[in-house]
Amino acid sequence: MKAKRYKSIDELGKDLGVAPERVGIAKMKTKLKKRIIQEAKTKELSAAELAEISGLSRIVISGILNGSLLSVSLERLIRLASALELVVDLSIKNAA
């Protein structure tokens, strides 16, 4: 059996029965996580240093850096981004 290829996360979410708003949140979290990781690497900060400057636990930081977003809220990601001196800007558009 050939595996189905998806053109977007939205298409995958629809097939899995995931609510569109949850797919949107997952996309925002993923985009923010990638930028946080990029900035942390640029500034050569360790997980311990990120925990210290953000006030988040090392366990949370390690989870974020290792790709786990299941129990990480947007609020925590924004707090970490702010600690890295990043500005998070929310953009709202009409659905396509």
Gaussian input, Z-matrix of N, CA and C with variables (Angstrom, degrees):
# hf/3-21g

backbone

0 1
 N
 C     1     B1
 C     2     B2     1     A1
 N     3     B3     2     A2     1     D1
 C     4     B4     3     A3     2     D2
 C     5     B5     4     A4     3     D3
 N     6     B6     5     A5     4     D4
 C     7     B7     6     A6     5     D5
 C     8     B8     7     A7     6     D6
 N     9     B9     8     A8     7     D7
 C    10    B10     9     A9     8     D8
 C    11    B11    10    A10     9     D9
 N    12    B12    11    A11    10    D10
 C    13    B13    12    A12    11    D11
 C    14    B14    13    A13    12    D12
 N    15    B15    14    A14    13    D13
 C    16    B16    15    A15    14    D14
 C    17    B17    16    A16    15    D15
 N    18    B18    17    A17    16    D16
 C    19    B19    18    A18    17    D17
 C    20    B20    19    A19    18    D18
 N    21    B21    20    A20    19    D19
 C    22    B22    21    A21    20    D20
 C    23    B23    22    A22    21    D21
 N    24    B24    23    A23    22    D22
 C    25    B25    24    A24    23    D23
 C    26    B26    25    A25    24    D24
 N    27    B27    26    A26    25    D25
 C    28    B28    27    A27    26    D26
 C    29    B29    28    A28    27    D27
 N    30    B30    29    A29    28    D28
 C    31    B31    30    A30    29    D29
 C    32    B32    31    A31    30    D30
 N    33    B33    32    A32    31    D31
 C    34    B34    33    A33    32    D32
 C    35    B35    34    A34    33    D33
 N    36    B36    35    A35    34    D34
 C    37    B37    36    A36    35    D35
 C    38    B38    37    A37    36    D36
 N    39    B39    38    A38    37    D37
 C    40    B40    39    A39    38    D38
 C    41    B41    40    A40    39    D39
 N    42    B42    41    A41    40    D40
 C    43    B43    42    A42    41    D41
 C    44    B44    43    A43    42    D42
 N    45    B45    44    A44    43    D43
 C    46    B46    45    A45    44    D44
 C    47    B47    46    A46    45    D45
 N    48    B48    47    A47    46    D46
 C    49    B49    48    A48    47    D47
 C    50    B50    49    A49    48    D48
 N    51    B51    50    A50    49    D49
 C    52    B52    51    A51    50    D50
 C    53    B53    52    A52    51    D51
 N    54    B54    53    A53    52    D52
 C    55    B55    54    A54    53    D53
 C    56    B56    55    A55    54    D54
 N    57    B57    56    A56    55    D55
 C    58    B58    57    A57    56    D56
 C    59    B59    58    A58    57    D57
 N    60    B60    59    A59    58    D58
 C    61    B61    60    A60    59    D59
 C    62    B62    61    A61    60    D60
 N    63    B63    62    A62    61    D61
 C    64    B64    63    A63    62    D62
 C    65    B65    64    A64    63    D63
 N    66    B66    65    A65    64    D64
 C    67    B67    66    A66    65    D65
 C    68    B68    67    A67    66    D66
 N    69    B69    68    A68    67    D67
 C    70    B70    69    A69    68    D68
 C    71    B71    70    A70    69    D69
 N    72    B72    71    A71    70    D70
 C    73    B73    72    A72    71    D71
 C    74    B74    73    A73    72    D72
 N    75    B75    74    A74    73    D73
 C    76    B76    75    A75    74    D74
 C    77    B77    76    A76    75    D75
 N    78    B78    77    A77    76    D76
 C    79    B79    78    A78    77    D77
 C    80    B80    79    A79    78    D78
 N    81    B81    80    A80    79    D79
 C    82    B82    81    A81    80    D80
 C    83    B83    82    A82    81    D81
 N    84    B84    83    A83    82    D82
 C    85    B85    84    A84    83    D83
 C    86    B86    85    A85    84    D84
 N    87    B87    86    A86    85    D85
 C    88    B88    87    A87    86    D86
 C    89    B89    88    A88    87    D87
 N    90    B90    89    A89    88    D88
 C    91    B91    90    A90    89    D89
 C    92    B92    91    A91    90    D90
 N    93    B93    92    A92    91    D91
 C    94    B94    93    A93    92    D92
 C    95    B95    94    A94    93    D93
 N    96    B96    95    A95    94    D94
 C    97    B97    96    A96    95    D95
 C    98    B98    97    A97    96    D96
 N    99    B99    98    A98    97    D97
 C   100   B100    99    A99    98    D98
 C   101   B101   100   A100    99    D99
 N   102   B102   101   A101   100   D100
 C   103   B103   102   A102   101   D101
 C   104   B104   103   A103   102   D102
 N   105   B105   104   A104   103   D103
 C   106   B106   105   A105   104   D104
 C   107   B107   106   A106   105   D105
 N   108   B108   107   A107   106   D106
 C   109   B109   108   A108   107   D107
 C   110   B110   109   A109   108   D108
 N   111   B111   110   A110   109   D109
 C   112   B112   111   A111   110   D110
 C   113   B113   112   A112   111   D111
 N   114   B114   113   A113   112   D112
 C   115   B115   114   A114   113   D113
 C   116   B116   115   A115   114   D114
 N   117   B117   116   A116   115   D115
 C   118   B118   117   A117   116   D116
 C   119   B119   118   A118   117   D117
 N   120   B120   119   A119   118   D118
 C   121   B121   120   A120   119   D119
 C   122   B122   121   A121   120   D120
 N   123   B123   122   A122   121   D121
 C   124   B124   123   A123   122   D122
 C   125   B125   124   A124   123   D123
 N   126   B126   125   A125   124   D124
 C   127   B127   126   A126   125   D125
 C   128   B128   127   A127   126   D126
 N   129   B129   128   A128   127   D127
 C   130   B130   129   A129   128   D128
 C   131   B131   130   A130   129   D129
 N   132   B132   131   A131   130   D130
 C   133   B133   132   A132   131   D131
 C   134   B134   133   A133   132   D132
 N   135   B135   134   A134   133   D133
 C   136   B136   135   A135   134   D134
 C   137   B137   136   A136   135   D135
 N   138   B138   137   A137   136   D136
 C   139   B139   138   A138   137   D137
 C   140   B140   139   A139   138   D138
 N   141   B141   140   A140   139   D139
 C   142   B142   141   A141   140   D140
 C   143   B143   142   A142   141   D141
 N   144   B144   143   A143   142   D142
 C   145   B145   144   A144   143   D143
 C   146   B146   145   A145   144   D144
 N   147   B147   146   A146   145   D145
 C   148   B148   147   A147   146   D146
 C   149   B149   148   A148   147   D147
 N   150   B150   149   A149   148   D148
 C   151   B151   150   A150   149   D149
 C   152   B152   151   A151   150   D150
 N   153   B153   152   A152   151   D151
 C   154   B154   153   A153   152   D152
 C   155   B155   154   A154   153   D153
 N   156   B156   155   A155   154   D154
 C   157   B157   156   A156   155   D155
 C   158   B158   157   A157   156   D156
 N   159   B159   158   A158   157   D157
 C   160   B160   159   A159   158   D158
 C   161   B161   160   A160   159   D159
 N   162   B162   161   A161   160   D160
 C   163   B163   162   A162   161   D161
 C   164   B164   163   A163   162   D162
 N   165   B165   164   A164   163   D163
 C   166   B166   165   A165   164   D164
 C   167   B167   166   A166   165   D165
 N   168   B168   167   A167   166   D166
 C   169   B169   168   A168   167   D167
 C   170   B170   169   A169   168   D168
 N   171   B171   170   A170   169   D169
 C   172   B172   171   A171   170   D170
 C   173   B173   172   A172   171   D171
 N   174   B174   173   A173   172   D172
 C   175   B175   174   A174   173   D173
 C   176   B176   175   A175   174   D174
 N   177   B177   176   A176   175   D175
 C   178   B178   177   A177   176   D176
 C   179   B179   178   A178   177   D177
 N   180   B180   179   A179   178   D178
 C   181   B181   180   A180   179   D179
 C   182   B182   181   A181   180   D180
 N   183   B183   182   A182   181   D181
 C   184   B184   183   A183   182   D182
 C   185   B185   184   A184   183   D183
 N   186   B186   185   A185   184   D184
 C   187   B187   186   A186   185   D185
 C   188   B188   187   A187   186   D186
 N   189   B189   188   A188   187   D187
 C   190   B190   189   A189   188   D188
 C   191   B191   190   A190   189   D189
 N   192   B192   191   A191   190   D190
 C   193   B193   192   A192   191   D191
 C   194   B194   193   A193   192   D192
 N   195   B195   194   A194   193   D193
 C   196   B196   195   A195   194   D194
 C   197   B197   196   A196   195   D195
 N   198   B198   197   A197   196   D196
 C   199   B199   198   A198   197   D197
 C   200   B200   199   A199   198   D198
 N   201   B201   200   A200   199   D199
 C   202   B202   201   A201   200   D200
 C   203   B203   202   A202   201   D201
 N   204   B204   203   A203   202   D202
 C   205   B205   204   A204   203   D203
 C   206   B206   205   A205   204   D204
 N   207   B207   206   A206   205   D205
 C   208   B208   207   A207   206   D206
 C   209   B209   208   A208   207   D207
 N   210   B210   209   A209   208   D208
 C   211   B211   210   A210   209   D209
 C   212   B212   211   A211   210   D210
 N   213   B213   212   A212   211   D211
 C   214   B214   213   A213   212   D212
 C   215   B215   214   A214   213   D213
 N   216   B216   215   A215   214   D214
 C   217   B217   216   A216   215   D215
 C   218   B218   217   A217   216   D216
 N   219   B219   218   A218   217   D217
 C   220   B220   219   A219   218   D218
 C   221   B221   220   A220   219   D219
 N   222   B222   221   A221   220   D220
 C   223   B223   222   A222   221   D221
 C   224   B224   223   A223   222   D222
 N   225   B225   224   A224   223   D223
 C   226   B226   225   A225   224   D224
 C   227   B227   226   A226   225   D225
 N   228   B228   227   A227   226   D226
 C   229   B229   228   A228   227   D227
 C   230   B230   229   A229   228   D228
 N   231   B231   230   A230   229   D229
 C   232   B232   231   A231   230   D230
 C   233   B233   232   A232   231   D231
 N   234   B234   233   A233   232   D232
 C   235   B235   234   A234   233   D233
 C   236   B236   235   A235   234   D234
 N   237   B237   236   A236   235   D235
 C   238   B238   237   A237   236   D236
 C   239   B239   238   A238   237   D237
 N   240   B240   239   A239   238   D238
 C   241   B241   240   A240   239   D239
 C   242   B242   241   A241   240   D240
 N   243   B243   242   A242   241   D241
 C   244   B244   243   A243   242   D242
 C   245   B245   244   A244   243   D243
 N   246   B246   245   A245   244   D244
 C   247   B247   246   A246   245   D245
 C   248   B248   247   A247   246   D246
 N   249   B249   248   A248   247   D247
 C   250   B250   249   A249   248   D248
 C   251   B251   250   A250   249   D249
 N   252   B252   251   A251   250   D250
 C   253   B253   252   A252   251   D251
 C   254   B254   253   A253   252   D252
 N   255   B255   254   A254   253   D253
 C   256   B256   255   A255   254   D254
 C   257   B257   256   A256   255   D255
 N   258   B258   257   A257   256   D256
 C   259   B259   258   A258   257   D257
 C   260   B260   259   A259   258   D258
 N   261   B261   260   A260   259   D259
 C   262   B262   261   A261   260   D260
 C   263   B263   262   A262   261   D261
 N   264   B264   263   A263   262   D262
 C   265   B265   264   A264   263   D263
 C   266   B266   265   A265   264   D264
 N   267   B267   266   A266   265   D265
 C   268   B268   267   A267   266   D266
 C   269   B269   268   A268   267   D267
 N   270   B270   269   A269   268   D268
 C   271   B271   270   A270   269   D269
 C   272   B272   271   A271   270   D270
 N   273   B273   272   A272   271   D271
 C   274   B274   273   A273   272   D272
 C   275   B275   274   A274   273   D273
 N   276   B276   275   A275   274   D274
 C   277   B277   276   A276   275   D275
 C   278   B278   277   A277   276   D276
 N   279   B279   278   A278   277   D277
 C   280   B280   279   A279   278   D278
 C   281   B281   280   A280   279   D279
 N   282   B282   281   A281   280   D280
 C   283   B283   282   A282   281   D281
 C   284   B284   283   A283   282   D282
 N   285   B285   284   A284   283   D283
 C   286   B286   285   A285   284   D284
 C   287   B287   286   A286   285   D285

   B1=1.4433
   B2=1.5307
   B3=1.3088
   B4=1.4561
   B5=1.5278
   B6=1.3180
   B7=1.4649
   B8=1.5233
   B9=1.3167
   B10=1.4551
   B11=1.5138
   B12=1.3164
   B13=1.4626
   B14=1.5280
   B15=1.3034
   B16=1.4625
   B17=1.5184
   B18=1.3349
   B19=1.4632
   B20=1.5228
   B21=1.3319
   B22=1.4674
   B23=1.5211
   B24=1.3175
   B25=1.4607
   B26=1.5290
   B27=1.3220
   B28=1.4635
   B29=1.5254
   B30=1.3314
   B31=1.4656
   B32=1.5300
   B33=1.3140
   B34=1.4575
   B35=1.5283
   B36=1.3242
   B37=1.4583
   B38=1.5182
   B39=1.3250
   B40=1.4643
   B41=1.5273
   B42=1.3425
   B43=1.4661
   B44=1.5223
   B45=1.3345
   B46=1.4620
   B47=1.5276
   B48=1.3216
   B49=1.4599
   B50=1.5183
   B51=1.3263
   B52=1.4604
   B53=1.5320
   B54=1.3143
   B55=1.4622
   B56=1.5256
   B57=1.3364
   B58=1.4651
   B59=1.5315
   B60=1.3219
   B61=1.4637
   B62=1.5275
   B63=1.3280
   B64=1.4694
   B65=1.5219
   B66=1.3355
   B67=1.4678
   B68=1.5236
   B69=1.3356
   B70=1.4692
   B71=1.5128
   B72=1.3086
   B73=1.4698
   B74=1.5299
   B75=1.3234
   B76=1.4686
   B77=1.5232
   B78=1.3153
   B79=1.4682
   B80=1.5290
   B81=1.3357
   B82=1.4704
   B83=1.5275
   B84=1.3348
   B85=1.4552
   B86=1.5247
   B87=1.3194
   B88=1.4587
   B89=1.5192
   B90=1.3160
   B91=1.4664
   B92=1.5336
   B93=1.3114
   B94=1.4536
   B95=1.5284
   B96=1.3258
   B97=1.4624
   B98=1.5294
   B99=1.3171
   B100=1.4700
   B101=1.5242
   B102=1.3225
   B103=1.4699
   B104=1.5214
   B105=1.3197
   B106=1.4665
   B107=1.5260
   B108=1.3191
   B109=1.4660
   B110=1.5187
   B111=1.3169
   B112=1.4738
   B113=1.5268
   B114=1.3234
   B115=1.4614
   B116=1.5266
   B117=1.3213
   B118=1.4682
   B119=1.5258
   B120=1.3357
   B121=1.4697
   B122=1.5215
   B123=1.3290
   B124=1.4642
   B125=1.5220
   B126=1.3338
   B127=1.4687
   B128=1.5235
   B129=1.3331
   B130=1.4614
   B131=1.5334
   B132=1.3253
   B133=1.4592
   B134=1.5230
   B135=1.3040
   B136=1.4651
   B137=1.5286
   B138=1.3225
   B139=1.4623
   B140=1.5263
   B141=1.3241
   B142=1.4678
   B143=1.5287
   B144=1.3187
   B145=1.4735
   B146=1.5211
   B147=1.3209
   B148=1.4687
   B149=1.5213
   B150=1.3202
   B151=1.4632
   B152=1.5194
   B153=1.3094
   B154=1.4640
   B155=1.5307
   B156=1.3267
   B157=1.4706
   B158=1.5234
   B159=1.3434
   B160=1.4672
   B161=1.5191
   B162=1.3326
   B163=1.4563
   B164=1.5209
   B165=1.3310
   B166=1.4634
   B167=1.5273
   B168=1.3202
   B169=1.4651
   B170=1.5253
   B171=1.3323
   B172=1.4673
   B173=1.5136
   B174=1.3159
   B175=1.4688
   B176=1.5191
   B177=1.3282
   B178=1.4679
   B179=1.5235
   B180=1.3259
   B181=1.4696
   B182=1.5254
   B183=1.3172
   B184=1.4694
   B185=1.5199
   B186=1.3159
   B187=1.4646
   B188=1.5211
   B189=1.3211
   B190=1.4662
   B191=1.5287
   B192=1.3157
   B193=1.4615
   B194=1.5253
   B195=1.3316
   B196=1.4574
   B197=1.5234
   B198=1.3221
   B199=1.4605
   B200=1.5063
   B201=1.3142
   B202=1.4635
   B203=1.5285
   B204=1.3249
   B205=1.4631
   B206=1.5281
   B207=1.3113
   B208=1.4619
   B209=1.5233
   B210=1.3036
   B211=1.4625
   B212=1.5278
   B213=1.3290
   B214=1.4630
   B215=1.5232
   B216=1.3199
   B217=1.4609
   B218=1.5299
   B219=1.3257
   B220=1.4668
   B221=1.5217
   B222=1.3249
   B223=1.4636
   B224=1.5315
   B225=1.3084
   B226=1.4677
   B227=1.5242
   B228=1.3160
   B229=1.4643
   B230=1.5222
   B231=1.3172
   B232=1.4702
   B233=1.5244
   B234=1.3137
   B235=1.4732
   B236=1.5306
   B237=1.3245
   B238=1.4614
   B239=1.5251
   B240=1.3199
   B241=1.4672
   B242=1.5256
   B243=1.3070
   B244=1.4702
   B245=1.5182
   B246=1.3264
   B247=1.4591
   B248=1.5308
   B249=1.3350
   B250=1.4642
   B251=1.5315
   B252=1.3329
   B253=1.4668
   B254=1.5259
   B255=1.3360
   B256=1.4564
   B257=1.5307
   B258=1.3014
   B259=1.4562
   B260=1.5236
   B261=1.3198
   B262=1.4555
   B263=1.5136
   B264=1.3335
   B265=1.4592
   B266=1.5173
   B267=1.3146
   B268=1.4533
   B269=1.5154
   B270=1.3044
   B271=1.4551
   B272=1.5103
   B273=1.3122
   B274=1.4632
   B275=1.5251
   B276=1.3435
   B277=1.4621
   B278=1.5188
   B279=1.3037
   B280=1.4647
   B281=1.5271
   B282=1.3261
   B283=1.4598
   B284=1.5272
   B285=1.3262
   B286=1.4713
   B287=1.4946
   A1=108.97
   A2=116.30
   A3=121.81
   A4=110.20
   A5=115.94
   A6=120.94
   A7=109.86
   A8=115.93
   A9=120.81
   A10=109.65
   A11=116.43
   A12=121.58
   A13=107.73
   A14=114.82
   A15=120.46
   A16=110.25
   A17=115.61
   A18=120.92
   A19=111.56
   A20=116.05
   A21=119.09
   A22=109.84
   A23=114.22
   A24=120.57
   A25=110.05
   A26=116.37
   A27=120.36
   A28=110.75
   A29=115.83
   A30=121.64
   A31=110.85
   A32=116.38
   A33=121.15
   A34=110.51
   A35=116.39
   A36=121.07
   A37=112.13
   A38=116.54
   A39=120.88
   A40=110.37
   A41=116.64
   A42=120.28
   A43=112.21
   A44=116.75
   A45=120.58
   A46=112.90
   A47=116.45
   A48=120.21
   A49=114.03
   A50=116.25
   A51=121.06
   A52=108.15
   A53=116.44
   A54=121.12
   A55=110.19
   A56=117.66
   A57=121.00
   A58=113.96
   A59=117.76
   A60=119.44
   A61=111.30
   A62=117.08
   A63=120.04
   A64=111.20
   A65=115.75
   A66=119.79
   A67=109.29
   A68=116.95
   A69=121.34
   A70=112.33
   A71=116.56
   A72=120.78
   A73=110.10
   A74=116.77
   A75=120.58
   A76=110.50
   A77=117.21
   A78=120.71
   A79=110.94
   A80=117.02
   A81=120.34
   A82=110.72
   A83=116.34
   A84=120.58
   A85=111.34
   A86=116.37
   A87=120.38
   A88=111.42
   A89=116.69
   A90=120.93
   A91=110.61
   A92=116.79
   A93=121.76
   A94=110.97
   A95=117.03
   A96=121.52
   A97=110.91
   A98=116.87
   A99=120.16
   A100=111.22
   A101=117.02
   A102=120.77
   A103=111.17
   A104=116.76
   A105=121.64
   A106=109.74
   A107=116.99
   A108=120.86
   A109=110.65
   A110=116.63
   A111=121.24
   A112=110.43
   A113=117.15
   A114=121.37
   A115=111.41
   A116=116.66
   A117=120.29
   A118=110.69
   A119=117.04
   A120=120.34
   A121=111.05
   A122=116.67
   A123=121.05
   A124=110.77
   A125=116.28
   A126=121.06
   A127=112.59
   A128=116.56
   A129=123.07
   A130=112.24
   A131=115.58
   A132=121.08
   A133=110.40
   A134=116.20
   A135=121.81
   A136=109.42
   A137=115.15
   A138=120.13
   A139=110.73
   A140=116.67
   A141=121.18
   A142=110.29
   A143=116.76
   A144=120.54
   A145=111.17
   A146=116.89
   A147=120.02
   A148=110.87
   A149=116.58
   A150=120.49
   A151=110.59
   A152=116.01
   A153=120.47
   A154=112.03
   A155=117.56
   A156=119.49
   A157=113.15
   A158=117.47
   A159=119.93
   A160=113.36
   A161=116.66
   A162=119.41
   A163=113.16
   A164=117.05
   A165=121.46
   A166=108.73
   A167=116.18
   A168=119.00
   A169=110.36
   A170=114.58
   A171=119.86
   A172=111.44
   A173=117.20
   A174=121.43
   A175=110.15
   A176=116.96
   A177=121.28
   A178=110.08
   A179=116.39
   A180=120.93
   A181=110.44
   A182=117.68
   A183=121.28
   A184=111.05
   A185=116.66
   A186=120.42
   A187=111.74
   A188=116.63
   A189=121.40
   A190=109.95
   A191=116.91
   A192=121.09
   A193=112.44
   A194=116.40
   A195=120.36
   A196=112.95
   A197=116.52
   A198=120.27
   A199=117.00
   A200=118.37
   A201=120.38
   A202=109.88
   A203=115.28
   A204=119.20
   A205=111.88
   A206=116.66
   A207=119.57
   A208=112.77
   A209=117.39
   A210=119.31
   A211=112.46
   A212=116.71
   A213=120.90
   A214=108.55
   A215=115.76
   A216=120.15
   A217=110.82
   A218=114.80
   A219=119.78
   A220=110.08
   A221=116.24
   A222=120.44
   A223=111.06
   A224=117.21
   A225=120.39
   A226=111.18
   A227=116.45
   A228=119.58
   A229=110.95
   A230=116.71
   A231=120.57
   A232=110.12
   A233=117.28
   A234=120.69
   A235=110.30
   A236=116.18
   A237=120.62
   A238=110.75
   A239=117.07
   A240=120.66
   A241=110.23
   A242=117.04
   A243=120.83
   A244=111.42
   A245=116.83
   A246=120.61
   A247=111.13
   A248=115.99
   A249=121.10
   A250=111.87
   A251=115.00
   A252=122.73
   A253=112.53
   A254=115.20
   A255=121.98
   A256=107.77
   A257=116.11
   A258=121.82
   A259=107.61
   A260=116.17
   A261=121.05
   A262=107.48
   A263=115.16
   A264=121.80
   A265=108.85
   A266=117.51
   A267=122.70
   A268=109.69
   A269=115.97
   A270=121.95
   A271=108.75
   A272=116.95
   A273=121.30
   A274=108.69
   A275=115.51
   A276=121.70
   A277=109.20
   A278=116.11
   A279=120.90
   A280=108.34
   A281=116.07
   A282=119.93
   A283=109.27
   A284=114.85
   A285=120.12
   A286=112.03
   D1=132.02
   D2=-179.27
   D3=-84.02
   D4=134.05
   D5=179.72
   D6=-70.73
   D7=141.06
   D8=177.39
   D9=-77.33
   D10=135.74
   D11=177.35
   D12=-102.93
   D13=136.53
   D14=-179.33
   D15=-105.98
   D16=140.85
   D17=179.34
   D18=-82.51
   D19=-21.23
   D20=-178.72
   D21=-154.35
   D22=161.77
   D23=175.78
   D24=-66.50
   D25=-28.68
   D26=177.92
   D27=-63.06
   D28=-43.21
   D29=179.16
   D30=-64.18
   D31=-43.56
   D32=177.68
   D33=-61.93
   D34=-47.26
   D35=179.24
   D36=-57.96
   D37=-41.09
   D38=179.42
   D39=-63.13
   D40=-45.39
   D41=178.94
   D42=-63.01
   D43=-33.28
   D44=-179.89
   D45=-84.65
   D46=-6.64
   D47=-179.38
   D48=78.61
   D49=23.93
   D50=179.15
   D51=-85.08
   D52=133.90
   D53=-179.57
   D54=-60.51
   D55=140.19
   D56=-178.53
   D57=-54.72
   D58=-35.34
   D59=-179.58
   D60=-67.62
   D61=-33.85
   D62=177.11
   D63=-69.68
   D64=-36.25
   D65=176.04
   D66=-64.58
   D67=-42.04
   D68=178.10
   D69=-60.89
   D70=-42.54
   D71=178.55
   D72=-64.44
   D73=-42.67
   D74=178.86
   D75=-61.30
   D76=-40.01
   D77=179.04
   D78=-65.57
   D79=-42.44
   D80=178.79
   D81=-63.75
   D82=-44.72
   D83=-179.26
   D84=-62.70
   D85=-41.02
   D86=-179.86
   D87=-65.45
   D88=-44.45
   D89=179.38
   D90=-62.31
   D91=-44.31
   D92=-179.78
   D93=-66.21
   D94=-42.08
   D95=178.71
   D96=-60.52
   D97=-44.94
   D98=179.95
   D99=-60.53
   D100=-41.18
   D101=-179.62
   D102=-68.83
   D103=-38.26
   D104=177.76
   D105=-62.56
   D106=-46.75
   D107=179.77
   D108=-61.46
   D109=-42.62
   D110=178.61
   D111=-60.06
   D112=-45.65
   D113=-178.40
   D114=-67.51
   D115=-40.82
   D116=178.54
   D117=-62.09
   D118=-39.89
   D119=177.50
   D120=-66.62
   D121=-42.69
   D122=179.05
   D123=-59.36
   D124=-41.71
   D125=-179.01
   D126=-86.96
   D127=0.51
   D128=179.07
   D129=52.35
   D130=48.72
   D131=-179.68
   D132=-99.41
   D133=137.37
   D134=177.10
   D135=-82.95
   D136=168.69
   D137=176.50
   D138=-59.74
   D139=-39.37
   D140=179.49
   D141=-63.38
   D142=-42.28
   D143=178.96
   D144=-67.01
   D145=-40.39
   D146=177.30
   D147=-63.21
   D148=-39.79
   D149=177.51
   D150=-62.37
   D151=-42.97
   D152=-178.38
   D153=-64.29
   D154=-46.67
   D155=-176.48
   D156=-75.51
   D157=-23.08
   D158=-177.40
   D159=-97.50
   D160=-20.12
   D161=-175.45
   D162=80.72
   D163=5.52
   D164=176.59
   D165=-90.93
   D166=156.88
   D167=-179.83
   D168=-72.09
   D169=156.66
   D170=177.26
   D171=-62.21
   D172=-32.39
   D173=178.62
   D174=-63.54
   D175=-44.59
   D176=178.11
   D177=-63.36
   D178=-46.03
   D179=-179.97
   D180=-60.54
   D181=-46.31
   D182=179.50
   D183=-60.89
   D184=-40.75
   D185=177.35
   D186=-60.80
   D187=-44.52
   D188=178.78
   D189=-62.43
   D190=-48.23
   D191=-177.22
   D192=-66.16
   D193=-26.57
   D194=179.30
   D195=-92.27
   D196=5.30
   D197=173.46
   D198=96.35
   D199=-2.59
   D200=-179.51
   D201=-79.18
   D202=123.84
   D203=178.12
   D204=-123.02
   D205=3.54
   D206=-174.83
   D207=-59.76
   D208=-43.98
   D209=-176.96
   D210=-110.07
   D211=17.97
   D212=-179.56
   D213=-103.98
   D214=122.97
   D215=-179.27
   D216=-83.53
   D217=159.23
   D218=173.64
   D219=-59.16
   D220=-35.95
   D221=179.97
   D222=-59.67
   D223=-43.83
   D224=178.95
   D225=-66.25
   D226=-40.38
   D227=178.35
   D228=-64.29
   D229=-39.76
   D230=178.41
   D231=-67.35
   D232=-38.71
   D233=177.46
   D234=-61.51
   D235=-42.80
   D236=179.07
   D237=-67.30
   D238=-41.50
   D239=177.76
   D240=-61.24
   D241=-43.03
   D242=178.76
   D243=-62.67
   D244=-39.39
   D245=178.05
   D246=-63.48
   D247=-27.09
   D248=177.53
   D249=-88.81
   D250=8.73
   D251=-179.89
   D252=63.81
   D253=36.20
   D254=174.03
   D255=-102.63
   D256=146.77
   D257=176.77
   D258=-104.84
   D259=126.00
   D260=178.30
   D261=-96.95
   D262=123.80
   D263=-177.46
   D264=-116.82
   D265=124.59
   D266=-179.94
   D267=-90.36
   D268=129.56
   D269=178.52
   D270=-116.01
   D271=131.36
   D272=-179.02
   D273=-121.72
   D274=127.58
   D275=-178.08
   D276=-131.44
   D277=162.45
   D278=172.42
   D279=-69.96
   D280=145.06
   D281=178.40
   D282=-65.47
   D283=147.70
   D284=-178.46
   D285=-75.00

